């Protein structure tokens, strides 16, 4: 097969979710609606946390940054898809594809690490309430966020550099609506063993370690709650964790579901449809989970609304 060096590649083709011309207006309207709902919902969470002094706590500091990461996560993929549908084009430039890969990994890894930080916050709040103000100081929370951000940035840039060294065949069609590292590796004609090693270590940092922290935190939390004698105290403690646990299950559950479906399915298009769950649906649902299940957020929304009125 004829090889092309990456420096001579001008563009890739994103095949999207469907080739049916009649479905394109429906897809455009659906994804535009989900994108706007996601951005506005997460901006509302950031606005409420910023404006209400009752929410100036470590938990809501991490939540507002999670909302910001979700906006970046969905903005990395959906606007390009909408532009391609509107212009009846499937192309994405080589530089645009690598940029999309970089930001997708940056915000995806940051999402995962922030969920782990929030689990640690819940652990300290429930298991060590007397030490909470001492441990979760504002500057310590900012430090945790900065460490999470720089780890995510390092992970994304390492993948960016590794992908930029690949050599591709003449087939440059990506069976998805965004550039994904695994699919770029499938298109490569050069040796990808080093990339697979990088993906393994990147997955450990952005997946296994945060999940381990979350599982350990909730093991300690549940053990602590079960020792409470008051049923009211147990309910209050569990309800405090409810929103975060729902988001964790949604984020990792959809990611695991997509991974398993791609492992058993031979249809790239089905994998693309499945990937919509964690790239679009999860960021969209997060604000609803926190606003509907969280009493503090609901109260803050009413206070902000009453001020505006």
SETI-909292 format. One record per residue (C-alpha): y, z, x. Coordinates in steps of 0.05 Angstrom, whole numbers, plus 5000, padded with zeros to 4 digits. Example, Ala and Ser with C-alpha at 12.3 -4.5 7.8 and 13.67 -1.06 7.14 Angstrom:
491051565246
497951435273
END
This chain:
500050005000
507049865023
510750495046
518150635039
521751135082
525751625040
532151415075
531350725043
529550964973
535450904926
532451184861
526451454823
524751304751
524151894701
519351654647
521552214600
517652474540
516651824502
517451074509
518250974434
525450704422
525450994351
524351704378
530151674428
535751864378
531352434352
530052684423
537452624440
539653034379
534153554389
535353674463
542953654455
542454194401
537754624442
542254554503
548554754465
545055344432
542455574500
549255524535
553155834478
548056394467
547756584540
555356544547
555957004488
551357514522
555757474586
562057544544
559558144506
557058504569
563658364604
568158584546
564459204522
564959804569
558760124536
554659564568
557259654639
550559914662
545459644712
540859374658
546258944627
548958744695
542158434709
541858144638
548557784645
546257484711
539757284679
543756924625
547856574679
541456364714
538656094648
544855674638
543955394708
536555284697
537254864634
543454504660
539454254720
534853824676
537353704605
544153364616
540952834660
535752714606
541152634553
545052144597
538851724609
537251704534
544451514516
544950974570
537850714558
536350834632
530651194667
533551214737
535651804778
538351714849
534451974908
539952474924
540352674851
532852794848
532853234910
538953614883
535353724817
529153984854
533454464895
537354754836
531154784791
527555214843
533755624857
534855834785
527455884768
526156354826
532456754810
530156834738
523557114761
526657604812
531857844761
526358004711
522958414766
529558784780
530358934706
523259224705
525059674763
531259894726
527060074665
522260454710
527660894740
531060994672
524761234638
520761564693
526561864734
532361954684
535662514723
535962104786
537961464751
545561514765
544161664838
539061104849
542060534807
549060554833
553459944821
553759734894
546159794899
545259344837
549958824868
545958864932
539458744894
542458144860
545057844925
538257944959
534957594899
539957024902
539156914977
531456934972
531856414916
536755994956
532256025018
526155834976
529755234945
532554985011
525855025046
522754594990
528654124994
527754015068
520253915062
520853415005
526253035043
521152895098
516152565052
514451825053
513251494986
509350894962
512550344921
510650704857
516651154844
515551324771
515752074753
512052214688
517052744665
524252834645
526253174710
524353154784
518853654798
516153824867
508853754847
509853064818
513752834879
507953054922
503252634878
507652024891
507752134966
503551715013
504652165073
500952805089
502953365041
498853935070
505054275099
508554215031
502554534997
502955125044
510455195030
509055164955
503755704962
508556174998
514255994951
509756144892
508056814922
515356994929
517756734862
511456874821
506257354848
510957884878
515557934816
509457964770
506458514813
512958914810
513358824734
506059024723
506659634768
513259834734
510359784664
504060154686
508360734708
512760674646
506960684597
503661264634
510161654630
511261494556
504261704536
505462394566
511262504518
509562984462
514662724412
512862094373
520261954364
521261984439
515361504449
518261004399
525161034431
522360924500
517960334478
523660024438
528060054501
523059624538
521559154479
526758614493
525358574567
517758554556
518557994505
522657574554
517557714610
511757494566
515556874543
517656674614
511056774650
506756604589
509855914581
509555784656
502155984658
500755574596
503854944628
499855064692
493255144654
494654544610
496154104671
489654354703
485254144644
489353554618
489252864649
495352634611
501952684650
505852584586
502653184554
504453594615
511653354608
511853584535
508754254555
513954344609
519354344555
517055044536
519155384601
524954924620
528454894553
525455344500
525055984542
532455984563
534355824491
530456414461
532656944511
539457084478
536157134410
530957624435
536358074466
541158024408
535958134353
531558664386
536859044425
541059554387
546359604441
547558854443
548058824367
553059394365
557059084421
557158414384
560058754322
565359114364
567458464398
567558094332
571858644300
576858594357
577457844349
578157904274
END
